[in-house]
Amino acid sequence: MKIKKTCIYLCMASGFLFASNAFSCGIEGSAHRTGGSKVNGTATISTSWNGDKAFPRNGQYQLDLGSSVCGKKLTVFVNGYKIGRYRIPSSGYATVNFTLKGSSDYPVR
């Protein structure tokens, strides 16, 4: 009987852990240059939330920040330049699109 109770508690605990990680929040969006070309791996997107980074591929990126950021406000940086503060939805991703000036690393404001 004791083994059965232990198994039930372990199964419940793992279910709660899985459920808490079932969703995450973050930022996503498009990345282009002023000429219209897509940014492909030449920009770094980061936030004030943690040290995680994203690198656009074919003009798109997504940065998963976990579930603890849901509903919070944070600052987004492109190549180290602040592009704004954004509120992350309570579940899902905030859309943060940006444009880089010509062939430089500077985001257009």
Secondary structure, 3 states (H helix, E strand, C coil): CHHHHHHHHHHHHHHHHHHHCCCCEEEEEEEEECCCCECCCCCCEEECCCCCEECCECCEEEEEEECCCCCCEEEEEECCEEEEEEECCCCCEEECCEEECCCCCCECC
